[in-house]
Amino acid sequence: MRLIEPDEHKEFLATLERIGLARDDFSLQETDTTDPKGDENFGLQGYVVITRLSTRVAKEYRIGDEGDWLEHFRKDLEAGAFDLE
């Protein structure tokens, strides 16, 4: 099951566009860590690794029903966290 909702993916792409970065320069790899035997009330949990291909800088963000990974990604992007050091 996908952890990143279609609306979240659209917002991710819109963030890149607002900052003027190419969407093809970033990859998303999500990992589902939801306990299949756990209580369904907790919802989906996992993380996403976002990599900027041109710099090979990767950052990991927690995602799931209560996650605010997009806000953390936006702040990191604006702070230059995905640029070369």
Secondary structure, DSSP 8 states (H G I E B T S, - for coil): --SS-HHHHHHHHHHHHHHT--GGGEEEEEEE---TTS-GGG--EEEEEEEETTTTEEEEEEEETT--HHHHHHHHHHTTTTS--
